[in-house]
Amino acid sequence: MPVRLVLSAALLTGLASAAFAGPMSADDKALLQQQCMGDFTTHCAGLPPEDGPETQACFEKNMAKLSPGCQNAIQSYKQGRKG
């Protein structure tokens, strides 16, 4: 597995934990990782995984540029957290 892919997976795991406040289920993490890894690599790759607020801000800033799958995963998670 290429180092960049492993690093991206680690960064996105950090995103899943930090960018969306509150505990996440394994399913939520897996969906976000699957749908948003490419978007994270493209738009936010310079951010360290432990920098939750910056990562969240990066995704929010780039929301219109994110892939439809990533946008849907984020929105589904947010809607699930409200209910």
mmCIF file of the N, C-alpha and C atoms, coordinates in Angstrom:
data_MODEL
# 
_entry.id   MODEL 
# 
loop_
_atom_site.group_PDB 
_atom_site.id 
_atom_site.type_symbol 
_atom_site.label_atom_id 
_atom_site.label_alt_id 
_atom_site.label_comp_id 
_atom_site.label_asym_id 
_atom_site.label_entity_id 
_atom_site.label_seq_id 
_atom_site.pdbx_PDB_ins_code 
_atom_site.Cartn_x 
_atom_site.Cartn_y 
_atom_site.Cartn_z 
_atom_site.occupancy 
_atom_site.B_iso_or_equiv 
_atom_site.pdbx_formal_charge 
_atom_site.auth_seq_id 
_atom_site.auth_comp_id 
_atom_site.auth_asym_id 
_atom_site.auth_atom_id 
_atom_site.pdbx_PDB_model_num 
ATOM 1   N N  . MET A 1 1  ? 0.859   -1.174 0.000  1.00 0.00 ? 1  MET A N  1 
ATOM 2   C CA . MET A 1 1  ? 0.000   0.000  0.000  1.00 0.00 ? 1  MET A CA 1 
ATOM 3   C C  . MET A 1 1  ? 0.904   1.234  0.000  1.00 0.00 ? 1  MET A C  1 
ATOM 4   N N  . PRO A 1 2  ? 0.696   2.162  -0.890 1.00 0.00 ? 2  PRO A N  1 
ATOM 5   C CA . PRO A 1 2  ? 1.541   3.355  -0.932 1.00 0.00 ? 2  PRO A CA 1 
ATOM 6   C C  . PRO A 1 2  ? 1.470   4.141  0.369  1.00 0.00 ? 2  PRO A C  1 
ATOM 7   N N  . VAL A 1 3  ? 2.598   4.747  0.721  1.00 0.00 ? 3  VAL A N  1 
ATOM 8   C CA . VAL A 1 3  ? 2.675   5.515  1.955  1.00 0.00 ? 3  VAL A CA 1 
ATOM 9   C C  . VAL A 1 3  ? 1.633   6.633  1.970  1.00 0.00 ? 3  VAL A C  1 
ATOM 10  N N  . ARG A 1 4  ? 1.436   7.293  0.830  1.00 0.00 ? 4  ARG A N  1 
ATOM 11  C CA . ARG A 1 4  ? 0.465   8.395  0.771  1.00 0.00 ? 4  ARG A CA 1 
ATOM 12  C C  . ARG A 1 4  ? -0.940  7.901  1.104  1.00 0.00 ? 4  ARG A C  1 
ATOM 13  N N  . LEU A 1 5  ? -1.301  6.717  0.633  1.00 0.00 ? 5  LEU A N  1 
ATOM 14  C CA . LEU A 1 5  ? -2.625  6.172  0.920  1.00 0.00 ? 5  LEU A CA 1 
ATOM 15  C C  . LEU A 1 5  ? -2.764  5.848  2.399  1.00 0.00 ? 5  LEU A C  1 
ATOM 16  N N  . VAL A 1 6  ? -1.728  5.279  2.994  1.00 0.00 ? 6  VAL A N  1 
ATOM 17  C CA . VAL A 1 6  ? -1.762  4.969  4.420  1.00 0.00 ? 6  VAL A CA 1 
ATOM 18  C C  . VAL A 1 6  ? -1.861  6.254  5.225  1.00 0.00 ? 6  VAL A C  1 
ATOM 19  N N  . LEU A 1 7  ? -1.081  7.265  4.839  1.00 0.00 ? 7  LEU A N  1 
ATOM 20  C CA . LEU A 1 7  ? -1.133  8.546  5.525  1.00 0.00 ? 7  LEU A CA 1 
ATOM 21  C C  . LEU A 1 7  ? -2.508  9.176  5.379  1.00 0.00 ? 7  LEU A C  1 
ATOM 22  N N  . SER A 1 8  ? -3.068  9.118  4.178  1.00 0.00 ? 8  SER A N  1 
ATOM 23  C CA . SER A 1 8  ? -4.403  9.678  3.961  1.00 0.00 ? 8  SER A CA 1 
ATOM 24  C C  . SER A 1 8  ? -5.434  8.968  4.825  1.00 0.00 ? 8  SER A C  1 
ATOM 25  N N  . ALA A 1 9  ? -5.330  7.654  4.937  1.00 0.00 ? 9  ALA A N  1 
ATOM 26  C CA . ALA A 1 9  ? -6.272  6.902  5.771  1.00 0.00 ? 9  ALA A CA 1 
ATOM 27  C C  . ALA A 1 9  ? -6.140  7.327  7.224  1.00 0.00 ? 9  ALA A C  1 
ATOM 28  N N  . ALA A 1 10 ? -4.907  7.509  7.691  1.00 0.00 ? 10 ALA A N  1 
ATOM 29  C CA . ALA A 1 10 ? -4.694  7.944  9.071  1.00 0.00 ? 10 ALA A CA 1 
ATOM 30  C C  . ALA A 1 10 ? -5.240  9.355  9.283  1.00 0.00 ? 10 ALA A C  1 
ATOM 31  N N  . LEU A 1 11 ? -5.009  10.227 8.331  1.00 0.00 ? 11 LEU A N  1 
ATOM 32  C CA . LEU A 1 11 ? -5.512  11.587 8.438  1.00 0.00 ? 11 LEU A CA 1 
ATOM 33  C C  . LEU A 1 11 ? -7.026  11.618 8.445  1.00 0.00 ? 11 LEU A C  1 
ATOM 34  N N  . LEU A 1 12 ? -7.643  10.822 7.589  1.00 0.00 ? 12 LEU A N  1 
ATOM 35  C CA . LEU A 1 12 ? -9.093  10.812 7.520  1.00 0.00 ? 12 LEU A CA 1 
ATOM 36  C C  . LEU A 1 12 ? -9.700  10.203 8.773  1.00 0.00 ? 12 LEU A C  1 
ATOM 37  N N  . THR A 1 13 ? -9.016  9.250  9.380  1.00 0.00 ? 13 THR A N  1 
ATOM 38  C CA . THR A 1 13 ? -9.491  8.716  10.648 1.00 0.00 ? 13 THR A CA 1 
ATOM 39  C C  . THR A 1 13 ? -9.480  9.824  11.692 1.00 0.00 ? 13 THR A C  1 
ATOM 40  N N  . GLY A 1 14 ? -8.438  10.652 11.658 1.00 0.00 ? 14 GLY A N  1 
ATOM 41  C CA . GLY A 1 14 ? -8.390  11.813 12.548 1.00 0.00 ? 14 GLY A CA 1 
ATOM 42  C C  . GLY A 1 14 ? -9.527  12.763 12.263 1.00 0.00 ? 14 GLY A C  1 
ATOM 43  N N  . LEU A 1 15 ? -9.813  12.962 10.990 1.00 0.00 ? 15 LEU A N  1 
ATOM 44  C CA . LEU A 1 15 ? -10.932 13.808 10.585 1.00 0.00 ? 15 LEU A CA 1 
ATOM 45  C C  . LEU A 1 15 ? -12.230 13.257 11.149 1.00 0.00 ? 15 LEU A C  1 
ATOM 46  N N  . ALA A 1 16 ? -12.439 11.979 11.008 1.00 0.00 ? 16 ALA A N  1 
ATOM 47  C CA . ALA A 1 16 ? -13.684 11.377 11.464 1.00 0.00 ? 16 ALA A CA 1 
ATOM 48  C C  . ALA A 1 16 ? -13.878 11.571 12.955 1.00 0.00 ? 16 ALA A C  1 
ATOM 49  N N  . SER A 1 17 ? -12.793 11.517 13.710 1.00 0.00 ? 17 SER A N  1 
ATOM 50  C CA . SER A 1 17 ? -12.904 11.686 15.152 1.00 0.00 ? 17 SER A CA 1 
ATOM 51  C C  . SER A 1 17 ? -12.994 13.138 15.566 1.00 0.00 ? 17 SER A C  1 
ATOM 52  N N  . ALA A 1 18 ? -12.249 13.998 14.873 1.00 0.00 ? 18 ALA A N  1 
ATOM 53  C CA . ALA A 1 18 ? -12.116 15.375 15.346 1.00 0.00 ? 18 ALA A CA 1 
ATOM 54  C C  . ALA A 1 18 ? -13.060 16.355 14.669 1.00 0.00 ? 18 ALA A C  1 
ATOM 55  N N  . ALA A 1 19 ? -13.283 16.202 13.390 1.00 0.00 ? 19 ALA A N  1 
ATOM 56  C CA . ALA A 1 19 ? -14.015 17.223 12.656 1.00 0.00 ? 19 ALA A CA 1 
ATOM 57  C C  . ALA A 1 19 ? -15.499 17.239 12.966 1.00 0.00 ? 19 ALA A C  1 
ATOM 58  N N  . PHE A 1 20 ? -16.029 16.135 13.393 1.00 0.00 ? 20 PHE A N  1 
ATOM 59  C CA . PHE A 1 20 ? -17.449 16.060 13.706 1.00 0.00 ? 20 PHE A CA 1 
ATOM 60  C C  . PHE A 1 20 ? -17.575 15.750 15.179 1.00 0.00 ? 20 PHE A C  1 
ATOM 61  N N  . ALA A 1 21 ? -17.945 16.752 15.953 1.00 0.00 ? 21 ALA A N  1 
ATOM 62  C CA . ALA A 1 21 ? -17.983 16.628 17.401 1.00 0.00 ? 21 ALA A CA 1 
ATOM 63  C C  . ALA A 1 21 ? -18.870 15.473 17.831 1.00 0.00 ? 21 ALA A C  1 
ATOM 64  N N  . GLY A 1 22 ? -18.456 14.840 18.875 1.00 0.00 ? 22 GLY A N  1 
ATOM 65  C CA . GLY A 1 22 ? -19.220 13.739 19.430 1.00 0.00 ? 22 GLY A CA 1 
ATOM 66  C C  . GLY A 1 22 ? -18.693 12.398 18.961 1.00 0.00 ? 22 GLY A C  1 
ATOM 67  N N  . PRO A 1 23 ? -19.079 11.351 19.668 1.00 0.00 ? 23 PRO A N  1 
ATOM 68  C CA . PRO A 1 23 ? -18.605 10.024 19.302 1.00 0.00 ? 23 PRO A CA 1 
ATOM 69  C C  . PRO A 1 23 ? -19.166 9.582  17.954 1.00 0.00 ? 23 PRO A C  1 
ATOM 70  N N  . MET A 1 24 ? -18.359 8.842  17.219 1.00 0.00 ? 24 MET A N  1 
ATOM 71  C CA . MET A 1 24 ? -18.786 8.328  15.916 1.00 0.00 ? 24 MET A CA 1 
ATOM 72  C C  . MET A 1 24 ? -18.785 6.812  15.972 1.00 0.00 ? 24 MET A C  1 
ATOM 73  N N  . SER A 1 25 ? -19.765 6.230  15.342 1.00 0.00 ? 25 SER A N  1 
ATOM 74  C CA . SER A 1 25 ? -19.801 4.780  15.253 1.00 0.00 ? 25 SER A CA 1 
ATOM 75  C C  . SER A 1 25 ? -18.767 4.317  14.232 1.00 0.00 ? 25 SER A C  1 
ATOM 76  N N  . ALA A 1 26 ? -18.425 3.061  14.270 1.00 0.00 ? 26 ALA A N  1 
ATOM 77  C CA . ALA A 1 26 ? -17.494 2.494  13.290 1.00 0.00 ? 26 ALA A CA 1 
ATOM 78  C C  . ALA A 1 26 ? -18.058 2.631  11.880 1.00 0.00 ? 26 ALA A C  1 
ATOM 79  N N  . ASP A 1 27 ? -19.376 2.505  11.734 1.00 0.00 ? 27 ASP A N  1 
ATOM 80  C CA . ASP A 1 27 ? -20.009 2.663  10.424 1.00 0.00 ? 27 ASP A CA 1 
ATOM 81  C C  . ASP A 1 27 ? -19.868 4.086  9.899  1.00 0.00 ? 27 ASP A C  1 
ATOM 82  N N  . ASP A 1 28 ? -20.054 5.079  10.790 1.00 0.00 ? 28 ASP A N  1 
ATOM 83  C CA . ASP A 1 28 ? -19.892 6.476  10.394 1.00 0.00 ? 28 ASP A CA 1 
ATOM 84  C C  . ASP A 1 28 ? -18.468 6.734  9.921  1.00 0.00 ? 28 ASP A C  1 
ATOM 85  N N  . LYS A 1 29 ? -17.492 6.258  10.676 1.00 0.00 ? 29 LYS A N  1 
ATOM 86  C CA . LYS A 1 29 ? -16.088 6.444  10.311 1.00 0.00 ? 29 LYS A CA 1 
ATOM 87  C C  . LYS A 1 29 ? -15.782 5.789  8.978  1.00 0.00 ? 29 LYS A C  1 
ATOM 88  N N  . ALA A 1 30 ? -16.271 4.572  8.805  1.00 0.00 ? 30 ALA A N  1 
ATOM 89  C CA . ALA A 1 30 ? -16.006 3.842  7.561  1.00 0.00 ? 30 ALA A CA 1 
ATOM 90  C C  . ALA A 1 30 ? -16.616 4.554  6.360  1.00 0.00 ? 30 ALA A C  1 
ATOM 91  N N  . LEU A 1 31 ? -17.831 5.055  6.507  1.00 0.00 ? 31 LEU A N  1 
ATOM 92  C CA . LEU A 1 31 ? -18.494 5.754  5.406  1.00 0.00 ? 31 LEU A CA 1 
ATOM 93  C C  . LEU A 1 31 ? -17.757 7.031  5.051  1.00 0.00 ? 31 LEU A C  1 
ATOM 94  N N  . LEU A 1 32 ? -17.400 7.821  6.052  1.00 0.00 ? 32 LEU A N  1 
ATOM 95  C CA . LEU A 1 32 ? -16.664 9.054  5.788  1.00 0.00 ? 32 LEU A CA 1 
ATOM 96  C C  . LEU A 1 32 ? -15.314 8.753  5.158  1.00 0.00 ? 32 LEU A C  1 
ATOM 97  N N  . GLN A 1 33 ? -14.633 7.737  5.666  1.00 0.00 ? 33 GLN A N  1 
ATOM 98  C CA . GLN A 1 33 ? -13.337 7.375  5.110  1.00 0.00 ? 33 GLN A CA 1 
ATOM 99  C C  . GLN A 1 33 ? -13.480 6.944  3.650  1.00 0.00 ? 33 GLN A C  1 
ATOM 100 N N  . GLN A 1 34 ? -14.454 6.124  3.376  1.00 0.00 ? 34 GLN A N  1 
ATOM 101 C CA . GLN A 1 34 ? -14.673 5.634  2.017  1.00 0.00 ? 34 GLN A CA 1 
ATOM 102 C C  . GLN A 1 34 ? -15.043 6.765  1.066  1.00 0.00 ? 34 GLN A C  1 
ATOM 103 N N  . GLN A 1 35 ? -15.935 7.624  1.484  1.00 0.00 ? 35 GLN A N  1 
ATOM 104 C CA . GLN A 1 35 ? -16.469 8.652  0.599  1.00 0.00 ? 35 GLN A CA 1 
ATOM 105 C C  . GLN A 1 35 ? -15.602 9.908  0.515  1.00 0.00 ? 35 GLN A C  1 
ATOM 106 N N  . CYS A 1 36 ? -14.798 10.181 1.541  1.00 0.00 ? 36 CYS A N  1 
ATOM 107 C CA . CYS A 1 36 ? -14.107 11.473 1.606  1.00 0.00 ? 36 CYS A CA 1 
ATOM 108 C C  . CYS A 1 36 ? -12.588 11.410 1.513  1.00 0.00 ? 36 CYS A C  1 
ATOM 109 N N  . MET A 1 37 ? -12.008 10.235 1.423  1.00 0.00 ? 37 MET A N  1 
ATOM 110 C CA . MET A 1 37 ? -10.550 10.148 1.418  1.00 0.00 ? 37 MET A CA 1 
ATOM 111 C C  . MET A 1 37 ? -9.936  10.951 0.273  1.00 0.00 ? 37 MET A C  1 
ATOM 112 N N  . GLY A 1 38 ? -10.463 10.818 -0.918 1.00 0.00 ? 38 GLY A N  1 
ATOM 113 C CA . GLY A 1 38 ? -9.932  11.559 -2.056 1.00 0.00 ? 38 GLY A CA 1 
ATOM 114 C C  . GLY A 1 38 ? -10.083 13.055 -1.880 1.00 0.00 ? 38 GLY A C  1 
ATOM 115 N N  . ASP A 1 39 ? -11.208 13.469 -1.324 1.00 0.00 ? 39 ASP A N  1 
ATOM 116 C CA . ASP A 1 39 ? -11.456 14.897 -1.079 1.00 0.00 ? 39 ASP A CA 1 
ATOM 117 C C  . ASP A 1 39 ? -10.487 15.439 -0.036 1.00 0.00 ? 39 ASP A C  1 
ATOM 118 N N  . PHE A 1 40 ? -10.254 14.673 1.009  1.00 0.00 ? 40 PHE A N  1 
ATOM 119 C CA . PHE A 1 40 ? -9.312  15.098 2.040  1.00 0.00 ? 40 PHE A CA 1 
ATOM 120 C C  . PHE A 1 40 ? -7.918  15.249 1.441  1.00 0.00 ? 40 PHE A C  1 
ATOM 121 N N  . THR A 1 41 ? -7.502  14.277 0.647  1.00 0.00 ? 41 THR A N  1 
ATOM 122 C CA . THR A 1 41 ? -6.192  14.323 0.019  1.00 0.00 ? 41 THR A CA 1 
ATOM 123 C C  . THR A 1 41 ? -6.077  15.526 -0.915 1.00 0.00 ? 41 THR A C  1 
ATOM 124 N N  . THR A 1 42 ? -7.134  15.829 -1.641 1.00 0.00 ? 42 THR A N  1 
ATOM 125 C CA . THR A 1 42 ? -7.116  16.940 -2.588 1.00 0.00 ? 42 THR A CA 1 
ATOM 126 C C  . THR A 1 42 ? -7.170  18.298 -1.910 1.00 0.00 ? 42 THR A C  1 
ATOM 127 N N  . HIS A 1 43 ? -8.023  18.461 -0.926 1.00 0.00 ? 43 HIS A N  1 
ATOM 128 C CA . HIS A 1 43 ? -8.295  19.785 -0.367 1.00 0.00 ? 43 HIS A CA 1 
ATOM 129 C C  . HIS A 1 43 ? -7.644  20.072 0.983  1.00 0.00 ? 43 HIS A C  1 
ATOM 130 N N  . CYS A 1 44 ? -7.306  19.029 1.738  1.00 0.00 ? 44 CYS A N  1 
ATOM 131 C CA . CYS A 1 44 ? -6.866  19.257 3.122  1.00 0.00 ? 44 CYS A CA 1 
ATOM 132 C C  . CYS A 1 44 ? -5.613  18.472 3.512  1.00 0.00 ? 44 CYS A C  1 
ATOM 133 N N  . ALA A 1 45 ? -4.904  17.920 2.550  1.00 0.00 ? 45 ALA A N  1 
ATOM 134 C CA . ALA A 1 45 ? -3.799  17.008 2.840  1.00 0.00 ? 45 ALA A CA 1 
ATOM 135 C C  . ALA A 1 45 ? -2.680  17.622 3.670  1.00 0.00 ? 45 ALA A C  1 
ATOM 136 N N  . GLY A 1 46 ? -2.518  18.921 3.657  1.00 0.00 ? 46 GLY A N  1 
ATOM 137 C CA . GLY A 1 46 ? -1.452  19.549 4.421  1.00 0.00 ? 46 GLY A CA 1 
ATOM 138 C C  . GLY A 1 46 ? -1.716  19.617 5.917  1.00 0.00 ? 46 GLY A C  1 
ATOM 139 N N  . LEU A 1 47 ? -2.875  19.199 6.347  1.00 0.00 ? 47 LEU A N  1 
ATOM 140 C CA . LEU A 1 47 ? -3.240  19.313 7.763  1.00 0.00 ? 47 LEU A CA 1 
ATOM 141 C C  . LEU A 1 47 ? -2.833  18.070 8.535  1.00 0.00 ? 47 LEU A C  1 
ATOM 142 N N  . PRO A 1 48 ? -2.329  18.254 9.755  1.00 0.00 ? 48 PRO A N  1 
ATOM 143 C CA . PRO A 1 48 ? -2.007  17.096 10.588 1.00 0.00 ? 48 PRO A CA 1 
ATOM 144 C C  . PRO A 1 48 ? -3.290  16.460 11.126 1.00 0.00 ? 48 PRO A C  1 
ATOM 145 N N  . PRO A 1 49 ? -3.277  15.154 11.369 1.00 0.00 ? 49 PRO A N  1 
ATOM 146 C CA . PRO A 1 49 ? -4.501  14.464 11.789 1.00 0.00 ? 49 PRO A CA 1 
ATOM 147 C C  . PRO A 1 49 ? -5.029  14.921 13.144 1.00 0.00 ? 49 PRO A C  1 
ATOM 148 N N  . GLU A 1 50 ? -4.164  15.426 14.007 1.00 0.00 ? 50 GLU A N  1 
ATOM 149 C CA . GLU A 1 50 ? -4.631  15.832 15.333 1.00 0.00 ? 50 GLU A CA 1 
ATOM 150 C C  . GLU A 1 50 ? -5.210  17.239 15.347 1.00 0.00 ? 50 GLU A C  1 
ATOM 151 N N  . ASP A 1 51 ? -5.227  17.896 14.204 1.00 0.00 ? 51 ASP A N  1 
ATOM 152 C CA . ASP A 1 51 ? -5.700  19.276 14.141 1.00 0.00 ? 51 ASP A CA 1 
ATOM 153 C C  . ASP A 1 51 ? -7.161  19.323 13.734 1.00 0.00 ? 51 ASP A C  1 
ATOM 154 N N  . GLY A 1 52 ? -8.029  18.904 14.601 1.00 0.00 ? 52 GLY A N  1 
ATOM 155 C CA . GLY A 1 52 ? -9.452  18.806 14.323 1.00 0.00 ? 52 GLY A CA 1 
ATOM 156 C C  . GLY A 1 52 ? -10.130 20.079 13.855 1.00 0.00 ? 52 GLY A C  1 
ATOM 157 N N  . PRO A 1 53 ? -9.961  21.200 14.560 1.00 0.00 ? 53 PRO A N  1 
ATOM 158 C CA . PRO A 1 53 ? -10.648 22.421 14.130 1.00 0.00 ? 53 PRO A CA 1 
ATOM 159 C C  . PRO A 1 53 ? -10.228 22.887 12.734 1.00 0.00 ? 53 PRO A C  1 
ATOM 160 N N  . GLU A 1 54 ? -8.939  22.776 12.411 1.00 0.00 ? 54 GLU A N  1 
ATOM 161 C CA . GLU A 1 54 ? -8.482  23.178 11.077 1.00 0.00 ? 54 GLU A CA 1 
ATOM 162 C C  . GLU A 1 54 ? -9.026  22.237 10.006 1.00 0.00 ? 54 GLU A C  1 
ATOM 163 N N  . THR A 1 55 ? -9.070  20.953 10.317 1.00 0.00 ? 55 THR A N  1 
ATOM 164 C CA . THR A 1 55 ? -9.590  19.979 9.364  1.00 0.00 ? 55 THR A CA 1 
ATOM 165 C C  . THR A 1 55 ? -11.065 20.234 9.108  1.00 0.00 ? 55 THR A C  1 
ATOM 166 N N  . GLN A 1 56 ? -11.823 20.474 10.167 1.00 0.00 ? 56 GLN A N  1 
ATOM 167 C CA . GLN A 1 56 ? -13.242 20.770 10.019 1.00 0.00 ? 56 GLN A CA 1 
ATOM 168 C C  . GLN A 1 56 ? -13.429 22.034 9.192  1.00 0.00 ? 56 GLN A C  1 
ATOM 169 N N  . ALA A 1 57 ? -12.647 23.049 9.478  1.00 0.00 ? 57 ALA A N  1 
ATOM 170 C CA . ALA A 1 57 ? -12.744 24.307 8.729  1.00 0.00 ? 57 ALA A CA 1 
ATOM 171 C C  . ALA A 1 57 ? -12.403 24.086 7.258  1.00 0.00 ? 57 ALA A C  1 
ATOM 172 N N  . CYS A 1 58 ? -11.431 23.235 6.990  1.00 0.00 ? 58 CYS A N  1 
ATOM 173 C CA . CYS A 1 58 ? -11.058 22.950 5.606  1.00 0.00 ? 58 CYS A CA 1 
ATOM 174 C C  . CYS A 1 58 ? -12.212 22.294 4.863  1.00 0.00 ? 58 CYS A C  1 
ATOM 175 N N  . PHE A 1 59 ? -12.849 21.315 5.479  1.00 0.00 ? 59 PHE A N  1 
ATOM 176 C CA . PHE A 1 59 ? -13.979 20.659 4.831  1.00 0.00 ? 59 PHE A CA 1 
ATOM 177 C C  . PHE A 1 59 ? -15.139 21.628 4.651  1.00 0.00 ? 59 PHE A C  1 
ATOM 178 N N  . GLU A 1 60 ? -15.400 22.453 5.642  1.00 0.00 ? 60 GLU A N  1 
ATOM 179 C CA . GLU A 1 60 ? -16.492 23.425 5.521  1.00 0.00 ? 60 GLU A CA 1 
ATOM 180 C C  . GLU A 1 60 ? -16.195 24.439 4.419  1.00 0.00 ? 60 GLU A C  1 
ATOM 181 N N  . LYS A 1 61 ? -14.955 24.911 4.364  1.00 0.00 ? 61 LYS A N  1 
ATOM 182 C CA . LYS A 1 61 ? -14.552 25.879 3.348  1.00 0.00 ? 61 LYS A CA 1 
ATOM 183 C C  . LYS A 1 61 ? -14.684 25.303 1.945  1.00 0.00 ? 61 LYS A C  1 
ATOM 184 N N  . ASN A 1 62 ? -14.384 24.021 1.810  1.00 0.00 ? 62 ASN A N  1 
ATOM 185 C CA . ASN A 1 62 ? -14.375 23.369 0.504  1.00 0.00 ? 62 ASN A CA 1 
ATOM 186 C C  . ASN A 1 62 ? -15.624 22.541 0.222  1.00 0.00 ? 62 ASN A C  1 
ATOM 187 N N  . MET A 1 63 ? -16.670 22.692 1.026  1.00 0.00 ? 63 MET A N  1 
ATOM 188 C CA . MET A 1 63 ? -17.863 21.853 0.902  1.00 0.00 ? 63 MET A CA 1 
ATOM 189 C C  . MET A 1 63 ? -18.397 21.814 -0.531 1.00 0.00 ? 63 MET A C  1 
ATOM 190 N N  . ALA A 1 64 ? -18.448 22.944 -1.198 1.00 0.00 ? 64 ALA A N  1 
ATOM 191 C CA . ALA A 1 64 ? -18.980 22.983 -2.566 1.00 0.00 ? 64 ALA A CA 1 
ATOM 192 C C  . ALA A 1 64 ? -18.092 22.244 -3.553 1.00 0.00 ? 64 ALA A C  1 
ATOM 193 N N  . LYS A 1 65 ? -16.827 22.058 -3.209 1.00 0.00 ? 65 LYS A N  1 
ATOM 194 C CA . LYS A 1 65 ? -15.881 21.373 -4.091 1.00 0.00 ? 65 LYS A CA 1 
ATOM 195 C C  . LYS A 1 65 ? -15.789 19.883 -3.809 1.00 0.00 ? 65 LYS A C  1 
ATOM 196 N N  . LEU A 1 66 ? -16.334 19.439 -2.692 1.00 0.00 ? 66 LEU A N  1 
ATOM 197 C CA . LEU A 1 66 ? -16.254 18.030 -2.322 1.00 0.00 ? 66 LEU A CA 1 
ATOM 198 C C  . LEU A 1 66 ? -17.093 17.179 -3.265 1.00 0.00 ? 66 LEU A C  1 
ATOM 199 N N  . SER A 1 67 ? -16.696 15.940 -3.393 1.00 0.00 ? 67 SER A N  1 
ATOM 200 C CA . SER A 1 67 ? -17.462 15.024 -4.233 1.00 0.00 ? 67 SER A CA 1 
ATOM 201 C C  . SER A 1 67 ? -18.862 14.850 -3.658 1.00 0.00 ? 67 SER A C  1 
ATOM 202 N N  . PRO A 1 68 ? -19.828 14.522 -4.510 1.00 0.00 ? 68 PRO A N  1 
ATOM 203 C CA . PRO A 1 68 ? -21.195 14.307 -4.010 1.00 0.00 ? 68 PRO A CA 1 
ATOM 204 C C  . PRO A 1 68 ? -21.260 13.233 -2.920 1.00 0.00 ? 68 PRO A C  1 
ATOM 205 N N  . GLY A 1 69 ? -20.483 12.182 -3.072 1.00 0.00 ? 69 GLY A N  1 
ATOM 206 C CA . GLY A 1 69 ? -20.497 11.118 -2.063 1.00 0.00 ? 69 GLY A CA 1 
ATOM 207 C C  . GLY A 1 69 ? -20.021 11.605 -0.707 1.00 0.00 ? 69 GLY A C  1 
ATOM 208 N N  . CYS A 1 70 ? -18.983 12.423 -0.710 1.00 0.00 ? 70 CYS A N  1 
ATOM 209 C CA . CYS A 1 70 ? -18.465 12.969 0.545  1.00 0.00 ? 70 CYS A CA 1 
ATOM 210 C C  . CYS A 1 70 ? -19.469 13.949 1.145  1.00 0.00 ? 70 CYS A C  1 
ATOM 211 N N  . GLN A 1 71 ? -20.024 14.818 0.329  1.00 0.00 ? 71 GLN A N  1 
ATOM 212 C CA . GLN A 1 71 ? -21.028 15.754 0.819  1.00 0.00 ? 71 GLN A CA 1 
ATOM 213 C C  . GLN A 1 71 ? -22.193 15.008 1.454  1.00 0.00 ? 71 GLN A C  1 
ATOM 214 N N  . ASN A 1 72 ? -22.659 13.968 0.793  1.00 0.00 ? 72 ASN A N  1 
ATOM 215 C CA . ASN A 1 72 ? -23.787 13.186 1.315  1.00 0.00 ? 72 ASN A CA 1 
ATOM 216 C C  . ASN A 1 72 ? -23.428 12.492 2.621  1.00 0.00 ? 72 ASN A C  1 
ATOM 217 N N  . ALA A 1 73 ? -22.210 11.952 2.711  1.00 0.00 ? 73 ALA A N  1 
ATOM 218 C CA . ALA A 1 73 ? -21.781 11.281 3.942  1.00 0.00 ? 73 ALA A CA 1 
ATOM 219 C C  . ALA A 1 73 ? -21.738 12.263 5.101  1.00 0.00 ? 73 ALA A C  1 
ATOM 220 N N  . ILE A 1 74 ? -21.222 13.454 4.857  1.00 0.00 ? 74 ILE A N  1 
ATOM 221 C CA . ILE A 1 74 ? -21.163 14.479 5.907  1.00 0.00 ? 74 ILE A CA 1 
ATOM 222 C C  . ILE A 1 74 ? -22.569 14.898 6.312  1.00 0.00 ? 74 ILE A C  1 
ATOM 223 N N  . GLN A 1 75 ? -23.423 15.161 5.341  1.00 0.00 ? 75 GLN A N  1 
ATOM 224 C CA . GLN A 1 75 ? -24.795 15.572 5.652  1.00 0.00 ? 75 GLN A CA 1 
ATOM 225 C C  . GLN A 1 75 ? -25.563 14.476 6.385  1.00 0.00 ? 75 GLN A C  1 
ATOM 226 N N  . SER A 1 76 ? -25.391 13.236 5.972  1.00 0.00 ? 76 SER A N  1 
ATOM 227 C CA . SER A 1 76 ? -26.062 12.113 6.653  1.00 0.00 ? 76 SER A CA 1 
ATOM 228 C C  . SER A 1 76 ? -25.624 12.015 8.106  1.00 0.00 ? 76 SER A C  1 
ATOM 229 N N  . TYR A 1 77 ? -24.307 12.182 8.312  1.00 0.00 ? 77 TYR A N  1 
ATOM 230 C CA . TYR A 1 77 ? -23.813 12.135 9.682  1.00 0.00 ? 77 TYR A CA 1 
ATOM 231 C C  . TYR A 1 77 ? -24.406 13.268 10.515 1.00 0.00 ? 77 TYR A C  1 
ATOM 232 N N  . LYS A 1 78 ? -24.392 14.484 9.973  1.00 0.00 ? 78 LYS A N  1 
ATOM 233 C CA . LYS A 1 78 ? -24.926 15.632 10.696 1.00 0.00 ? 78 LYS A CA 1 
ATOM 234 C C  . LYS A 1 78 ? -26.404 15.458 11.003 1.00 0.00 ? 78 LYS A C  1 
ATOM 235 N N  . GLN A 1 79 ? -27.173 14.951 10.053 1.00 0.00 ? 79 GLN A N  1 
ATOM 236 C CA . GLN A 1 79 ? -28.615 14.745 10.264 1.00 0.00 ? 79 GLN A CA 1 
ATOM 237 C C  . GLN A 1 79 ? -28.845 13.675 11.317 1.00 0.00 ? 79 GLN A C  1 
ATOM 238 N N  . GLY A 1 80 ? -28.043 12.630 11.301 1.00 0.00 ? 80 GLY A N  1 
ATOM 239 C CA . GLY A 1 80 ? -28.160 11.562 12.300 1.00 0.00 ? 80 GLY A CA 1 
ATOM 240 C C  . GLY A 1 80 ? -27.841 12.040 13.697 1.00 0.00 ? 80 GLY A C  1 
ATOM 241 N N  . ARG A 1 81 ? -26.917 13.004 13.821 1.00 0.00 ? 81 ARG A N  1 
ATOM 242 C CA . ARG A 1 81 ? -26.541 13.550 15.108 1.00 0.00 ? 81 ARG A CA 1 
ATOM 243 C C  . ARG A 1 81 ? -27.652 14.416 15.699 1.00 0.00 ? 81 ARG A C  1 
ATOM 244 N N  . LYS A 1 82 ? -28.489 15.010 14.833 1.00 0.00 ? 82 LYS A N  1 
ATOM 245 C CA . LYS A 1 82 ? -29.580 15.875 15.321 1.00 0.00 ? 82 LYS A CA 1 
ATOM 246 C C  . LYS A 1 82 ? -30.740 15.049 15.849 1.00 0.00 ? 82 LYS A C  1 
ATOM 247 N N  . GLY A 1 83 ? -30.901 13.851 15.297 1.00 0.00 ? 83 GLY A N  1 
ATOM 248 C CA . GLY A 1 83 ? -32.076 13.063 15.639 1.00 0.00 ? 83 GLY A CA 1 
ATOM 249 C C  . GLY A 1 83 ? -31.888 12.165 16.725 1.00 0.00 ? 83 GLY A C  1 
# 
